[in-house]
Amino acid sequence: MIKRGIRILLVCDADDNIIGLLTSRDIAGDKPHRILAKAGGVREDLRVSDVMTLRPKLELLSMEDIQRARVGDLIATLRQVDRQHALVPDRDPETGKSAVRGIFSPSQISLRLGLNIDPSRQATLYADFENAGGTL
């Protein structure tokens, strides 16, 4: 992940169904330390399934909500649920199978809009942080 500059991976089962998400935060944060402190072992023994976020705990945003949302709304939602990523699921019109239409993250929003998104501040509306010089 570091070598490729990737911060998020979708974890799929043998049938390509998404069963979870693995982020750089899951790997480099305190989660591995908590797991090892509780269960014992060494870092090399950890598996993806030990540290990934399981599908039921993922933040999912509906396409309808995204179409009405403002940037500040998105950032506020991610902060409120303490997540670095939110998935936007959709259905493939041909197969009817569930698929991921998009993934949002504050770091990508920050990068694309040239903003400095401060994780300690509560998000406001786009107009509010635009007036504040682009810091959210």
KEROZA-89662 format. One record per atom (N, C-alpha, C): atom name; x, y, z. Coordinates in Angstrom, 1 decimal. Layout:
BEGIN
> CA; X; Y; Z .
...
end
This chain:
BEGIN
> N; 0.8; -1.2; 0.0 .
> CA; 0.0; 0.0; 0.0 .
> C; 0.9; 1.3; 0.0 .
> N; 1.9; 1.2; 0.8 .
> CA; 2.8; 2.4; 0.9 .
> C; 3.5; 2.6; -0.5 .
> N; 4.0; 1.5; -1.0 .
> CA; 4.7; 1.6; -2.3 .
> C; 3.9; 2.2; -3.4 .
> N; 2.6; 1.9; -3.4 .
> CA; 1.7; 2.4; -4.5 .
> C; 0.9; 3.6; -4.1 .
> N; 1.1; 4.1; -2.9 .
> CA; 0.4; 5.3; -2.4 .
> C; -1.1; 5.1; -2.3 .
> N; -1.4; 3.8; -1.9 .
> CA; -2.8; 3.5; -1.7 .
> C; -3.2; 3.5; -0.2 .
> N; -4.3; 4.1; 0.1 .
> CA; -4.7; 4.2; 1.5 .
> C; -5.9; 3.3; 1.9 .
> N; -6.5; 2.7; 0.8 .
> CA; -7.7; 2.0; 1.1 .
> C; -7.8; 0.8; 0.1 .
> N; -8.2; -0.4; 0.6 .
> CA; -8.4; -1.5; -0.3 .
> C; -9.7; -2.1; 0.1 .
> N; -10.5; -2.5; -0.9 .
> CA; -11.7; -3.3; -0.7 .
> C; -11.3; -4.7; -0.5 .
> N; -11.9; -5.4; 0.5 .
> CA; -11.6; -6.8; 0.7 .
> C; -12.8; -7.6; 0.2 .
> N; -12.6; -8.5; -0.7 .
> CA; -13.6; -9.3; -1.3 .
> C; -13.5; -10.8; -1.0 .
> N; -14.6; -11.5; -1.1 .
> CA; -14.6; -12.9; -0.9 .
> C; -14.3; -13.6; -2.3 .
> N; -14.4; -14.9; -2.4 .
> CA; -14.1; -15.6; -3.6 .
> C; -15.1; -15.3; -4.7 .
> N; -16.3; -14.8; -4.4 .
> CA; -17.3; -14.4; -5.4 .
> C; -17.3; -12.9; -5.7 .
> N; -16.2; -12.2; -5.3 .
> CA; -16.1; -10.8; -5.5 .
> C; -17.1; -9.9; -4.8 .
> N; -17.7; -10.4; -3.7 .
> CA; -18.5; -9.7; -2.8 .
> C; -17.7; -8.9; -1.8 .
> N; -18.0; -7.7; -1.6 .
> CA; -17.2; -6.9; -0.7 .
> C; -17.5; -7.3; 0.7 .
> N; -16.5; -7.7; 1.5 .
> CA; -16.8; -8.2; 2.9 .
> C; -16.2; -7.2; 3.9 .
> N; -15.4; -6.2; 3.4 .
> CA; -14.8; -5.3; 4.3 .
> C; -13.9; -4.3; 3.5 .
> N; -13.2; -3.5; 4.4 .
> CA; -12.3; -2.5; 3.9 .
> C; -11.1; -2.5; 4.7 .
> N; -9.9; -2.3; 4.1 .
> CA; -8.7; -2.2; 4.8 .
> C; -8.1; -0.9; 4.5 .
> N; -7.8; -0.1; 5.5 .
> CA; -7.2; 1.2; 5.3 .
> C; -5.8; 1.3; 5.9 .
> N; -5.1; 2.3; 5.5 .
> CA; -3.7; 2.5; 6.1 .
> C; -3.9; 2.8; 7.6 .
> N; -5.0; 3.4; 8.0 .
> CA; -5.3; 3.7; 9.4 .
> C; -5.4; 2.4; 10.2 .
> N; -6.1; 1.4; 9.5 .
> CA; -6.3; 0.1; 10.2 .
> C; -4.9; -0.6; 10.5 .
> N; -4.0; -0.4; 9.6 .
> CA; -2.7; -1.0; 9.7 .
> C; -1.7; -0.3; 10.6 .
> N; -1.7; 1.1; 10.4 .
> CA; -0.7; 1.9; 11.0 .
> C; -1.2; 2.5; 12.3 .
> N; -2.5; 2.5; 12.6 .
> CA; -3.0; 3.1; 13.8 .
> C; -2.9; 2.2; 15.0 .
> N; -3.7; 2.4; 16.0 .
> CA; -3.5; 1.7; 17.3 .
> C; -4.3; 0.4; 17.3 .
> N; -5.1; 0.1; 16.2 .
> CA; -5.9; -1.1; 16.1 .
> C; -5.0; -2.4; 16.3 .
> N; -3.9; -2.5; 15.5 .
> CA; -3.1; -3.7; 15.6 .
> C; -2.5; -3.9; 17.1 .
> N; -2.1; -2.8; 17.7 .
> CA; -1.6; -2.8; 19.0 .
> C; -2.7; -3.3; 20.0 .
> N; -3.9; -2.8; 19.9 .
> CA; -5.0; -3.2; 20.8 .
> C; -5.3; -4.7; 20.6 .
> N; -5.3; -5.2; 19.4 .
> CA; -5.5; -6.6; 19.1 .
> C; -4.4; -7.5; 19.7 .
> N; -3.2; -7.1; 19.5 .
> CA; -2.1; -7.9; 20.0 .
> C; -2.0; -7.8; 21.5 .
> N; -2.4; -6.7; 22.1 .
> CA; -2.4; -6.6; 23.6 .
> C; -3.4; -7.5; 24.2 .
> N; -4.5; -7.7; 23.5 .
> CA; -5.6; -8.5; 24.0 .
> C; -5.4; -10.0; 23.7 .
> N; -4.9; -10.3; 22.5 .
> CA; -4.8; -11.7; 22.0 .
> C; -3.4; -12.3; 22.1 .
> N; -2.4; -11.4; 22.2 .
> CA; -1.0; -11.8; 22.2 .
> C; -0.5; -12.0; 20.8 .
> N; 0.7; -12.4; 20.7 .
> CA; 1.3; -12.7; 19.4 .
> C; 2.1; -11.5; 19.0 .
> N; 2.6; -11.5; 17.7 .
> CA; 3.4; -10.5; 17.2 .
> C; 2.8; -9.9; 15.9 .
> N; 3.2; -8.7; 15.6 .
> CA; 2.6; -8.0; 14.4 .
> C; 2.5; -8.9; 13.1 .
> N; 3.5; -9.6; 12.9 .
> CA; 3.6; -10.4; 11.7 .
> C; 2.5; -11.5; 11.6 .
> N; 2.0; -11.9; 12.8 .
> CA; 0.9; -12.9; 12.9 .
> C; -0.5; -12.3; 12.5 .
> N; -0.6; -11.0; 12.5 .
> CA; -1.9; -10.4; 12.2 .
> C; -2.3; -10.7; 10.7 .
> N; -3.6; -10.9; 10.6 .
> CA; -4.1; -11.1; 9.2 .
> C; -5.0; -9.9; 8.9 .
> N; -5.3; -9.8; 7.6 .
> CA; -6.2; -8.7; 7.1 .
> C; -7.5; -8.8; 7.8 .
> N; -8.0; -10.0; 8.0 .
> CA; -9.3; -10.2; 8.7 .
> C; -9.3; -9.7; 10.1 .
> N; -8.1; -9.6; 10.7 .
> CA; -8.0; -9.1; 12.1 .
> C; -8.2; -7.6; 12.2 .
> N; -7.7; -6.9; 11.2 .
> CA; -7.7; -5.4; 11.4 .
> C; -8.7; -4.7; 10.4 .
> N; -9.2; -5.4; 9.4 .
> CA; -10.1; -4.7; 8.5 .
> C; -11.4; -4.3; 9.1 .
> N; -12.1; -3.4; 8.5 .
> CA; -13.4; -3.0; 8.9 .
> C; -14.4; -3.8; 8.2 .
> N; -15.2; -4.6; 8.9 .
> CA; -16.2; -5.5; 8.3 .
> C; -17.3; -4.7; 7.6 .
> N; -17.9; -5.2; 6.6 .
> CA; -19.0; -4.6; 5.8 .
> C; -20.1; -4.0; 6.7 .
> N; -20.6; -4.7; 7.7 .
> CA; -21.7; -4.1; 8.5 .
> C; -21.3; -2.8; 9.2 .
> N; -20.0; -2.6; 9.4 .
> CA; -19.5; -1.4; 10.1 .
> C; -19.1; -0.3; 9.1 .
> N; -19.1; -0.5; 7.8 .
> CA; -18.7; 0.5; 6.8 .
> C; -19.8; 1.6; 6.8 .
> N; -19.3; 2.8; 6.5 .
> CA; -20.2; 3.9; 6.3 .
> C; -20.6; 3.9; 4.8 .
> N; -21.9; 3.8; 4.6 .
> CA; -22.5; 3.7; 3.2 .
> C; -23.3; 5.0; 3.0 .
> N; -23.1; 5.6; 1.9 .
> CA; -23.9; 6.8; 1.6 .
> C; -24.7; 6.5; 0.3 .
> N; -26.0; 6.8; 0.4 .
> CA; -26.8; 6.5; -0.8 .
> C; -26.5; 7.5; -1.9 .
> N; -26.7; 7.1; -3.2 .
> CA; -26.5; 8.0; -4.3 .
> C; -27.4; 9.2; -4.2 .
> N; -28.6; 9.0; -3.8 .
> CA; -29.6; 10.0; -3.6 .
> C; -29.1; 11.1; -2.7 .
> N; -28.6; 10.7; -1.5 .
> CA; -28.0; 11.6; -0.6 .
> C; -26.8; 12.4; -1.1 .
> N; -26.0; 11.7; -1.8 .
> CA; -24.8; 12.3; -2.4 .
> C; -25.2; 13.4; -3.4 .
> N; -26.2; 13.1; -4.2 .
> CA; -26.6; 14.1; -5.2 .
> C; -27.1; 15.4; -4.6 .
> N; -27.6; 15.3; -3.3 .
> CA; -28.1; 16.5; -2.7 .
> C; -27.0; 17.1; -1.7 .
> N; -26.0; 16.4; -1.4 .
> CA; -25.0; 16.8; -0.4 .
> C; -24.1; 17.9; -0.8 .
> N; -23.6; 18.7; 0.1 .
> CA; -22.6; 19.6; -0.1 .
> C; -21.3; 19.0; 0.5 .
> N; -20.2; 19.6; 0.1 .
> CA; -18.9; 19.1; 0.5 .
> C; -18.8; 19.1; 2.0 .
> N; -19.2; 20.1; 2.7 .
> CA; -19.2; 20.2; 4.1 .
> C; -20.1; 19.2; 4.8 .
> N; -21.2; 18.8; 4.1 .
> CA; -22.1; 17.8; 4.7 .
> C; -21.3; 16.4; 4.7 .
> N; -20.6; 16.2; 3.6 .
> CA; -19.9; 14.9; 3.5 .
> C; -18.8; 14.8; 4.6 .
> N; -18.0; 15.9; 4.7 .
> CA; -16.9; 15.9; 5.7 .
> C; -17.5; 15.8; 7.1 .
> N; -18.6; 16.5; 7.4 .
> CA; -19.3; 16.4; 8.7 .
> C; -19.7; 15.0; 9.0 .
> N; -20.3; 14.3; 8.0 .
> CA; -20.7; 12.9; 8.2 .
> C; -19.6; 12.0; 8.5 .
> N; -18.5; 12.1; 7.8 .
> CA; -17.3; 11.3; 8.1 .
> C; -16.8; 11.5; 9.5 .
> N; -16.7; 12.8; 9.9 .
> CA; -16.2; 13.1; 11.2 .
> C; -17.2; 12.6; 12.3 .
> N; -18.4; 12.7; 12.1 .
> CA; -19.4; 12.3; 13.0 .
> C; -19.3; 10.8; 13.3 .
> N; -19.1; 10.0; 12.3 .
> CA; -19.0; 8.5; 12.5 .
> C; -17.5; 8.1; 12.6 .
> N; -16.6; 9.0; 12.7 .
> CA; -15.2; 8.8; 12.9 .
> C; -14.7; 7.8; 11.9 .
> N; -14.9; 8.1; 10.6 .
> CA; -14.5; 7.2; 9.5 .
> C; -13.6; 8.1; 8.5 .
> N; -12.7; 7.5; 7.9 .
> CA; -11.8; 8.1; 6.9 .
> C; -12.4; 7.9; 5.5 .
> N; -13.3; 7.0; 5.4 .
> CA; -13.9; 6.7; 4.0 .
> C; -15.3; 6.3; 4.1 .
> N; -16.0; 6.7; 3.1 .
> CA; -17.5; 6.3; 2.9 .
> C; -17.7; 5.7; 1.5 .
> N; -18.4; 4.7; 1.5 .
> CA; -18.6; 4.0; 0.2 .
> C; -20.0; 4.4; -0.3 .
> N; -20.1; 4.6; -1.6 .
> CA; -21.4; 4.9; -2.3 .
> C; -21.8; 3.6; -3.1 .
> N; -22.7; 2.8; -2.6 .
> CA; -23.1; 1.6; -3.3 .
> C; -24.1; 1.9; -4.3 .
> N; -24.2; 1.0; -5.3 .
> CA; -25.2; 1.2; -6.4 .
> C; -25.4; -0.2; -6.9 .
> N; -26.4; -0.4; -7.8 .
> CA; -26.7; -1.6; -8.4 .
> C; -26.4; -1.5; -9.9 .
> N; -25.7; -2.6; -10.4 .
> CA; -25.4; -2.7; -11.8 .
> C; -26.8; -2.9; -12.5 .
> N; -27.1; -2.0; -13.4 .
> CA; -28.5; -2.1; -14.1 .
> C; -28.6; -3.4; -14.9 .
> N; -27.5; -3.9; -15.4 .
> CA; -27.6; -5.1; -16.3 .
> C; -27.7; -6.4; -15.5 .
> N; -26.9; -6.5; -14.4 .
> CA; -26.9; -7.7; -13.6 .
> C; -27.7; -7.6; -12.3 .
> N; -28.0; -6.4; -11.9 .
> CA; -28.7; -6.2; -10.6 .
> C; -27.8; -6.4; -9.4 .
> N; -26.5; -6.7; -9.6 .
> CA; -25.6; -7.0; -8.6 .
> C; -25.1; -5.7; -7.9 .
> N; -24.9; -5.7; -6.6 .
> CA; -24.4; -4.6; -5.9 .
> C; -23.0; -4.3; -6.3 .
> N; -22.7; -3.0; -6.4 .
> CA; -21.4; -2.5; -6.8 .
> C; -21.0; -1.2; -6.0 .
> N; -19.8; -0.9; -6.0 .
> CA; -19.4; 0.4; -5.4 .
> C; -19.3; 1.4; -6.5 .
> N; -20.0; 2.5; -6.4 .
> CA; -20.0; 3.5; -7.4 .
> C; -18.9; 4.6; -7.1 .
> N; -18.6; 4.7; -5.8 .
> CA; -17.6; 5.7; -5.5 .
> C; -17.2; 5.5; -4.0 .
> N; -16.1; 6.2; -3.7 .
> CA; -15.5; 6.2; -2.3 .
> C; -15.1; 7.6; -2.0 .
> N; -15.6; 8.1; -0.9 .
> CA; -15.2; 9.5; -0.5 .
> C; -14.3; 9.4; 0.7 .
> N; -13.3; 10.3; 0.8 .
> CA; -12.4; 10.5; 1.9 .
> C; -12.0; 11.9; 2.1 .
> N; -11.9; 12.4; 3.3 .
> CA; -11.5; 13.8; 3.5 .
> C; -10.2; 14.1; 2.8 .
> N; -9.2; 13.2; 2.8 .
> CA; -7.9; 13.5; 2.2 .
> C; -8.1; 13.7; 0.7 .
> N; -8.9; 12.9; 0.1 .
> CA; -9.1; 13.1; -1.4 .
> C; -9.8; 14.4; -1.7 .
> N; -10.8; 14.7; -0.8 .
> CA; -11.6; 16.0; -1.0 .
> C; -10.6; 17.1; -0.8 .
> N; -9.8; 17.0; 0.2 .
> CA; -8.8; 18.0; 0.5 .
> C; -7.8; 18.2; -0.7 .
> N; -7.3; 17.1; -1.2 .
> CA; -6.4; 17.2; -2.4 .
> C; -7.0; 17.8; -3.6 .
> N; -8.2; 17.3; -4.0 .
> CA; -8.9; 17.8; -5.2 .
> C; -9.4; 19.2; -5.1 .
> N; -9.7; 19.7; -4.0 .
> CA; -10.2; 21.1; -3.9 .
> C; -9.1; 22.0; -3.3 .
> N; -8.0; 21.5; -3.0 .
> CA; -6.9; 22.4; -2.5 .
> C; -7.2; 22.9; -1.2 .
> N; -7.8; 22.1; -0.3 .
> CA; -8.2; 22.6; 1.0 .
> C; -7.3; 21.9; 2.1 .
> N; -7.3; 22.6; 3.2 .
> CA; -6.6; 22.0; 4.4 .
> C; -7.7; 21.6; 5.3 .
> N; -8.1; 20.3; 5.3 .
> CA; -9.2; 19.9; 6.2 .
> C; -8.6; 19.5; 7.5 .
> N; -8.9; 20.3; 8.5 .
> CA; -8.5; 20.1; 9.9 .
> C; -9.4; 19.1; 10.6 .
> N; -8.8; 17.9; 11.0 .
> CA; -9.6; 16.8; 11.6 .
> C; -10.2; 17.2; 12.9 .
> N; -9.6; 18.2; 13.6 .
> CA; -10.1; 18.6; 14.9 .
> C; -11.3; 19.6; 14.9 .
> N; -11.5; 20.2; 13.7 .
> CA; -12.7; 21.1; 13.6 .
> C; -13.9; 20.4; 13.1 .
> N; -15.0; 21.0; 13.5 .
> CA; -16.3; 20.5; 13.0 .
> C; -16.5; 21.0; 11.6 .
> N; -17.0; 20.2; 10.7 .
> CA; -17.2; 20.7; 9.3 .
> C; -18.4; 21.6; 9.3 .
> N; -18.3; 22.6; 8.3 .
> CA; -19.4; 23.5; 8.1 .
> C; -19.7; 23.4; 6.6 .
> N; -20.5; 24.3; 6.2 .
> CA; -20.9; 24.3; 4.8 .
> C; -19.7; 24.8; 3.9 .
> N; -19.7; 24.5; 2.6 .
> CA; -18.7; 24.9; 1.7 .
> C; -18.5; 26.4; 1.7 .
> N; -19.6; 27.1; 1.7 .
> CA; -19.5; 28.6; 1.7 .
> C; -18.7; 29.1; 2.9 .
> N; -18.9; 28.4; 4.1 .
> CA; -18.3; 28.9; 5.3 .
> C; -16.8; 28.7; 5.2 .
> N; -16.3; 27.5; 4.7 .
> CA; -14.9; 27.4; 4.7 .
> C; -14.2; 28.1; 3.5 .
> N; -15.0; 28.4; 2.5 .
> CA; -14.5; 29.2; 1.4 .
> C; -14.2; 30.6; 1.9 .
> N; -15.1; 31.1; 2.7 .
> CA; -14.9; 32.4; 3.3 .
> C; -13.7; 32.5; 4.3 .
> N; -13.4; 31.3; 4.9 .
> CA; -12.3; 31.2; 5.9 .
> C; -11.0; 30.9; 5.2 .
> N; -10.9; 31.1; 3.9 .
> CA; -9.6; 30.8; 3.2 .
> C; -9.4; 29.4; 2.9 .
> N; -10.4; 28.6; 2.8 .
> CA; -10.3; 27.2; 2.3 .
> C; -9.8; 26.3; 3.4 .
> N; -9.9; 26.6; 4.7 .
> CA; -9.6; 25.7; 5.7 .
> C; -10.9; 25.2; 6.4 .
> N; -11.0; 23.9; 6.4 .
> CA; -12.2; 23.3; 7.0 .
> C; -11.8; 22.6; 8.3 .
end
